[in-house]
Amino acid sequence: MSKAAAPQSTGFDPRKLIETHQAGVWRYLRALGCSPAEADDITQETFLAVLQKPFDDYNRAATAAYLRKAAYNLFITAKRKAGRVNAVEDVEVFDESWDRWVSNDNGEAMLDALRECLRALTERARWALEMRFRDKLSRIEIADNLGITEHGAKNLMQRAKQQLRGCIEGKVQ
């Protein structure tokens, strides 16, 4: 009669794993196109799935990559069940870009750069982007609120996004 070996304690702390990587997994899922609620659910499922199996935390970068892959697979499964798969076409390129921009801080430096760069925009440009991305208003609604044409609103937002991109790239390189 064989006796199952008792699990060995490796000093691994699941709370520390979650604390260290939760924000990065959630932001990754949002970048893939999840709503905040979907990202919450899949992030939780990711950690549950990973922690149900033996897990070796080799280093922060390897662990982050492993968690992203698990989250991506759960994301695809959820989309397939819902009958709508609009995943990133080339996940390897996406992951490479994610690693380059987010690095080991779960995106904190990128968010700080974004906040700083948003403050550098004109109030009108910042307001247009807030209406578009926070309030989900159409270009026509934004134009009406700003007292400009729809084409003017489109141009204002394109210039603001280009300015943000250039500002952020200058800060995080």
C-alpha positions as protocol buffer text, in pm:
chain_id: "A"
residue {
  index: 1
  type: MET
  ca { x: 0 y: 0 z: 0 }
}
residue {
  index: 2
  type: SER
  ca { x: 163 y: 323 z: -111 }
}
residue {
  index: 3
  type: LYS
  ca { x: 120 y: 639 z: 79 }
}
residue {
  index: 4
  type: ALA
  ca { x: 86 y: 974 z: -104 }
}
residue {
  index: 5
  type: ALA
  ca { x: 371 y: 1208 z: -28 }
}
residue {
  index: 6
  type: ALA
  ca { x: 279 y: 1513 z: 171 }
}
residue {
  index: 7
  type: PRO
  ca { x: 326 y: 1840 z: -16 }
}
residue {
  index: 8
  type: GLN
  ca { x: 653 y: 2005 z: 65 }
}
residue {
  index: 9
  type: SER
  ca { x: 656 y: 2364 z: 181 }
}
residue {
  index: 10
  type: THR
  ca { x: 866 y: 2579 z: -50 }
}
residue {
  index: 11
  type: GLY
  ca { x: 805 y: 2907 z: 128 }
}
residue {
  index: 12
  type: PHE
  ca { x: 574 y: 3012 z: -157 }
}
residue {
  index: 13
  type: ASP
  ca { x: 317 y: 3271 z: -45 }
}
residue {
  index: 14
  type: PRO
  ca { x: 4 y: 3283 z: -265 }
}
residue {
  index: 15
  type: ARG
  ca { x: -99 y: 3618 z: -112 }
}
residue {
  index: 16
  type: LYS
  ca { x: 230 y: 3772 z: -221 }
}
residue {
  index: 17
  type: LEU
  ca { x: 185 y: 3631 z: -571 }
}
residue {
  index: 18
  type: ILE
  ca { x: -161 y: 3790 z: -600 }
}
residue {
  index: 19
  type: GLU
  ca { x: -46 y: 4115 z: -440 }
}
residue {
  index: 20
  type: THR
  ca { x: 247 y: 4142 z: -681 }
}
residue {
  index: 21
  type: HIS
  ca { x: 75 y: 4044 z: -1005 }
}
residue {
  index: 22
  type: GLN
  ca { x: -299 y: 4110 z: -976 }
}
residue {
  index: 23
  type: ALA
  ca { x: -293 y: 4465 z: -1116 }
}
residue {
  index: 24
  type: GLY
  ca { x: -73 y: 4359 z: -1408 }
}
residue {
  index: 25
  type: VAL
  ca { x: -299 y: 4067 z: -1503 }
}
residue {
  index: 26
  type: TRP
  ca { x: -608 y: 4289 z: -1478 }
}
residue {
  index: 27
  type: ARG
  ca { x: -451 y: 4562 z: -1695 }
}
residue {
  index: 28
  type: TYR
  ca { x: -338 y: 4302 z: -1948 }
}
residue {
  index: 29
  type: LEU
  ca { x: -694 y: 4172 z: -1977 }
}
residue {
  index: 30
  type: ARG
  ca { x: -827 y: 4526 z: -2019 }
}
residue {
  index: 31
  type: ALA
  ca { x: -572 y: 4580 z: -2296 }
}
residue {
  index: 32
  type: LEU
  ca { x: -701 y: 4263 z: -2464 }
}
residue {
  index: 33
  type: GLY
  ca { x: -1048 y: 4417 z: -2465 }
}
residue {
  index: 34
  type: CYS
  ca { x: -1217 y: 4296 z: -2148 }
}
residue {
  index: 35
  type: SER
  ca { x: -1466 y: 4518 z: -1970 }
}
residue {
  index: 36
  type: PRO
  ca { x: -1368 y: 4601 z: -1611 }
}
residue {
  index: 37
  type: ALA
  ca { x: -1611 y: 4335 z: -1480 }
}
residue {
  index: 38
  type: GLU
  ca { x: -1479 y: 4071 z: -1723 }
}
residue {
  index: 39
  type: ALA
  ca { x: -1122 y: 4158 z: -1626 }
}
residue {
  index: 40
  type: ASP
  ca { x: -1215 y: 4122 z: -1256 }
}
residue {
  index: 41
  type: ASP
  ca { x: -1367 y: 3778 z: -1315 }
}
residue {
  index: 42
  type: ILE
  ca { x: -1091 y: 3643 z: -1538 }
}
residue {
  index: 43
  type: THR
  ca { x: -818 y: 3778 z: -1310 }
}
residue {
  index: 44
  type: GLN
  ca { x: -975 y: 3592 z: -1019 }
}
residue {
  index: 45
  type: GLU
  ca { x: -1014 y: 3276 z: -1229 }
}
residue {
  index: 46
  type: THR
  ca { x: -650 y: 3305 z: -1338 }
}
residue {
  index: 47
  type: PHE
  ca { x: -516 y: 3301 z: -985 }
}
residue {
  index: 48
  type: LEU
  ca { x: -754 y: 3024 z: -879 }
}
residue {
  index: 49
  type: ALA
  ca { x: -643 y: 2808 z: -1172 }
}
residue {
  index: 50
  type: VAL
  ca { x: -273 y: 2876 z: -1119 }
}
residue {
  index: 51
  type: LEU
  ca { x: -287 y: 2816 z: -745 }
}
residue {
  index: 52
  type: GLN
  ca { x: -470 y: 2483 z: -779 }
}
residue {
  index: 53
  type: LYS
  ca { x: -161 y: 2330 z: -938 }
}
residue {
  index: 54
  type: PRO
  ca { x: 195 y: 2310 z: -814 }
}
residue {
  index: 55
  type: PHE
  ca { x: 355 y: 2642 z: -893 }
}
residue {
  index: 56
  type: ASP
  ca { x: 718 y: 2754 z: -895 }
}
residue {
  index: 57
  type: ASP
  ca { x: 778 y: 3127 z: -876 }
}
residue {
  index: 58
  type: TYR
  ca { x: 1114 y: 3142 z: -1056 }
}
residue {
  index: 59
  type: ASN
  ca { x: 1131 y: 3516 z: -1102 }
}
residue {
  index: 60
  type: ARG
  ca { x: 898 y: 3809 z: -1149 }
}
residue {
  index: 61
  type: ALA
  ca { x: 921 y: 3825 z: -1530 }
}
residue {
  index: 62
  type: ALA
  ca { x: 865 y: 3451 z: -1580 }
}
residue {
  index: 63
  type: THR
  ca { x: 576 y: 3450 z: -1335 }
}
residue {
  index: 64
  type: ALA
  ca { x: 415 y: 3752 z: -1502 }
}
residue {
  index: 65
  type: ALA
  ca { x: 444 y: 3585 z: -1844 }
}
residue {
  index: 66
  type: TYR
  ca { x: 296 y: 3260 z: -1709 }
}
residue {
  index: 67
  type: LEU
  ca { x: 4 y: 3445 z: -1549 }
}
residue {
  index: 68
  type: ARG
  ca { x: -61 y: 3642 z: -1869 }
}
residue {
  index: 69
  type: LYS
  ca { x: -70 y: 3319 z: -2071 }
}
residue {
  index: 70
  type: ALA
  ca { x: -314 y: 3163 z: -1824 }
}
residue {
  index: 71
  type: ALA
  ca { x: -529 y: 3478 z: -1830 }
}
residue {
  index: 72
  type: TYR
  ca { x: -522 y: 3487 z: -2210 }
}
residue {
  index: 73
  type: ASN
  ca { x: -636 y: 3126 z: -2232 }
}
residue {
  index: 74
  type: LEU
  ca { x: -922 y: 3193 z: -1988 }
}
residue {
  index: 75
  type: PHE
  ca { x: -1012 y: 3506 z: -2186 }
}
residue {
  index: 76
  type: ILE
  ca { x: -1033 y: 3307 z: -2512 }
}
residue {
  index: 77
  type: THR
  ca { x: -1239 y: 3036 z: -2340 }
}
residue {
  index: 78
  type: ALA
  ca { x: -1483 y: 3297 z: -2203 }
}
residue {
  index: 79
  type: LYS
  ca { x: -1515 y: 3462 z: -2545 }
}
residue {
  index: 80
  type: ARG
  ca { x: -1576 y: 3127 z: -2716 }
}
residue {
  index: 81
  type: LYS
  ca { x: -1847 y: 3039 z: -2464 }
}
residue {
  index: 82
  type: ALA
  ca { x: -2012 y: 3374 z: -2530 }
}
residue {
  index: 83
  type: GLY
  ca { x: -1984 y: 3308 z: -2904 }
}
residue {
  index: 84
  type: ARG
  ca { x: -1767 y: 3611 z: -2976 }
}
residue {
  index: 85
  type: VAL
  ca { x: -1395 y: 3583 z: -3015 }
}
residue {
  index: 86
  type: ASN
  ca { x: -1237 y: 3921 z: -3090 }
}
residue {
  index: 87
  type: ALA
  ca { x: -896 y: 3840 z: -2953 }
}
residue {
  index: 88
  type: VAL
  ca { x: -572 y: 4009 z: -3037 }
}
residue {
  index: 89
  type: GLU
  ca { x: -457 y: 3869 z: -3371 }
}
residue {
  index: 90
  type: ASP
  ca { x: -92 y: 3815 z: -3284 }
}
residue {
  index: 91
  type: VAL
  ca { x: -68 y: 3753 z: -2911 }
}
residue {
  index: 92
  type: GLU
  ca { x: 310 y: 3710 z: -2926 }
}
residue {
  index: 93
  type: VAL
  ca { x: 356 y: 4060 z: -3068 }
}
residue {
  index: 94
  type: PHE
  ca { x: 106 y: 4192 z: -2815 }
}
residue {
  index: 95
  type: ASP
  ca { x: 295 y: 4025 z: -2528 }
}
residue {
  index: 96
  type: GLU
  ca { x: 625 y: 4159 z: -2654 }
}
residue {
  index: 97
  type: SER
  ca { x: 482 y: 4511 z: -2662 }
}
residue {
  index: 98
  type: TRP
  ca { x: 326 y: 4461 z: -2320 }
}
residue {
  index: 99
  type: ASP
  ca { x: 662 y: 4356 z: -2173 }
}
residue {
  index: 100
  type: ARG
  ca { x: 837 y: 4654 z: -2331 }
}
residue {
  index: 101
  type: TRP
  ca { x: 584 y: 4912 z: -2211 }
}
residue {
  index: 102
  type: VAL
  ca { x: 474 y: 4771 z: -1877 }
}
residue {
  index: 103
  type: SER
  ca { x: 799 y: 4610 z: -1754 }
}
residue {
  index: 104
  type: ASN
  ca { x: 804 y: 4483 z: -1395 }
}
residue {
  index: 105
  type: ASP
  ca { x: 582 y: 4740 z: -1227 }
}
residue {
  index: 106
  type: ASN
  ca { x: 239 y: 4619 z: -1348 }
}
residue {
  index: 107
  type: GLY
  ca { x: 205 y: 4936 z: -1553 }
}
residue {
  index: 108
  type: GLU
  ca { x: 245 y: 5190 z: -1272 }
}
residue {
  index: 109
  type: ALA
  ca { x: 512 y: 5393 z: -1454 }
}
residue {
  index: 110
  type: MET
  ca { x: 299 y: 5396 z: -1768 }
}
residue {
  index: 111
  type: LEU
  ca { x: -5 y: 5519 z: -1573 }
}
residue {
  index: 112
  type: ASP
  ca { x: 204 y: 5789 z: -1406 }
}
residue {
  index: 113
  type: ALA
  ca { x: 332 y: 5899 z: -1746 }
}
residue {
  index: 114
  type: LEU
  ca { x: -22 y: 5901 z: -1885 }
}
residue {
  index: 115
  type: ARG
  ca { x: -150 y: 6115 z: -1597 }
}
residue {
  index: 116
  type: GLU
  ca { x: 136 y: 6360 z: -1640 }
}
residue {
  index: 117
  type: CYS
  ca { x: 89 y: 6376 z: -2016 }
}
residue {
  index: 118
  type: LEU
  ca { x: -287 y: 6426 z: -1980 }
}
residue {
  index: 119
  type: ARG
  ca { x: -217 y: 6729 z: -1761 }
}
residue {
  index: 120
  type: ALA
  ca { x: -2 y: 6871 z: -2043 }
}
residue {
  index: 121
  type: LEU
  ca { x: -297 y: 6869 z: -2288 }
}
residue {
  index: 122
  type: THR
  ca { x: -517 y: 7172 z: -2329 }
}
residue {
  index: 123
  type: GLU
  ca { x: -830 y: 7161 z: -2118 }
}
residue {
  index: 124
  type: ARG
  ca { x: -1042 y: 7133 z: -2433 }
}
residue {
  index: 125
  type: ALA
  ca { x: -843 y: 6837 z: -2568 }
}
residue {
  index: 126
  type: ARG
  ca { x: -845 y: 6661 z: -2231 }
}
residue {
  index: 127
  type: TRP
  ca { x: -1221 y: 6717 z: -2201 }
}
residue {
  index: 128
  type: ALA
  ca { x: -1278 y: 6576 z: -2552 }
}
residue {
  index: 129
  type: LEU
  ca { x: -1082 y: 6260 z: -2468 }
}
residue {
  index: 130
  type: GLU
  ca { x: -1264 y: 6220 z: -2135 }
}
residue {
  index: 131
  type: MET
  ca { x: -1600 y: 6248 z: -2309 }
}
residue {
  index: 132
  type: ARG
  ca { x: -1493 y: 5991 z: -2567 }
}
residue {
  index: 133
  type: PHE
  ca { x: -1321 y: 5731 z: -2350 }
}
residue {
  index: 134
  type: ARG
  ca { x: -1469 y: 5780 z: -2005 }
}
residue {
  index: 135
  type: ASP
  ca { x: -1821 y: 5889 z: -2093 }
}
residue {
  index: 136
  type: LYS
  ca { x: -1841 y: 5690 z: -2422 }
}
residue {
  index: 137
  type: LEU
  ca { x: -1995 y: 5983 z: -2610 }
}
residue {
  index: 138
  type: SER
  ca { x: -2007 y: 5988 z: -2989 }
}
residue {
  index: 139
  type: ARG
  ca { x: -1809 y: 6238 z: -3194 }
}
residue {
  index: 140
  type: ILE
  ca { x: -2131 y: 6427 z: -3268 }
}
residue {
  index: 141
  type: GLU
  ca { x: -2210 y: 6455 z: -2896 }
}
residue {
  index: 142
  type: ILE
  ca { x: -1854 y: 6569 z: -2822 }
}
residue {
  index: 143
  type: ALA
  ca { x: -1874 y: 6826 z: -3102 }
}
residue {
  index: 144
  type: ASP
  ca { x: -2204 y: 6958 z: -2964 }
}
residue {
  index: 145
  type: ASN
  ca { x: -2059 y: 6987 z: -2613 }
}
residue {
  index: 146
  type: LEU
  ca { x: -1753 y: 7172 z: -2744 }
}
residue {
  index: 147
  type: GLY
  ca { x: -1946 y: 7389 z: -2991 }
}
residue {
  index: 148
  type: ILE
  ca { x: -1750 y: 7264 z: -3293 }
}
residue {
  index: 149
  type: THR
  ca { x: -1817 y: 7046 z: -3597 }
}
residue {
  index: 150
  type: GLU
  ca { x: -1793 y: 6668 z: -3587 }
}
residue {
  index: 151
  type: HIS
  ca { x: -1486 y: 6692 z: -3812 }
}
residue {
  index: 152
  type: GLY
  ca { x: -1334 y: 6944 z: -3569 }
}
residue {
  index: 153
  type: ALA
  ca { x: -1394 y: 6705 z: -3277 }
}
residue {
  index: 154
  type: LYS
  ca { x: -1231 y: 6420 z: -3472 }
}
residue {
  index: 155
  type: ASN
  ca { x: -924 y: 6631 z: -3551 }
}
residue {
  index: 156
  type: LEU
  ca { x: -897 y: 6760 z: -3192 }
}
residue {
  index: 157
  type: MET
  ca { x: -901 y: 6405 z: -3053 }
}
residue {
  index: 158
  type: GLN
  ca { x: -655 y: 6275 z: -3313 }
}
residue {
  index: 159
  type: ARG
  ca { x: -409 y: 6553 z: -3232 }
}
residue {
  index: 160
  type: ALA
  ca { x: -455 y: 6497 z: -2857 }
}
residue {
  index: 161
  type: LYS
  ca { x: -391 y: 6122 z: -2894 }
}
residue {
  index: 162
  type: GLN
  ca { x: -80 y: 6188 z: -3104 }
}
residue {
  index: 163
  type: GLN
  ca { x: 44 y: 6433 z: -2841 }
}
residue {
  index: 164
  type: LEU
  ca { x: -22 y: 6178 z: -2564 }
}
residue {
  index: 165
  type: ARG
  ca { x: 157 y: 5903 z: -2756 }
}
residue {
  index: 166
  type: GLY
  ca { x: 464 y: 6119 z: -2815 }
}
residue {
  index: 167
  type: CYS
  ca { x: 468 y: 6242 z: -2457 }
}
residue {
  index: 168
  type: ILE
  ca { x: 436 y: 5892 z: -2308 }
}
residue {
  index: 169
  type: GLU
  ca { x: 697 y: 5743 z: -2541 }
}
residue {
  index: 170
  type: GLY
  ca { x: 936 y: 6020 z: -2437 }
}
residue {
  index: 171
  type: LYS
  ca { x: 881 y: 5950 z: -2068 }
}
residue {
  index: 172
  type: VAL
  ca { x: 903 y: 5571 z: -2060 }
}
residue {
  index: 173
  type: GLN
  ca { x: 1200 y: 5508 z: -2290 }
}
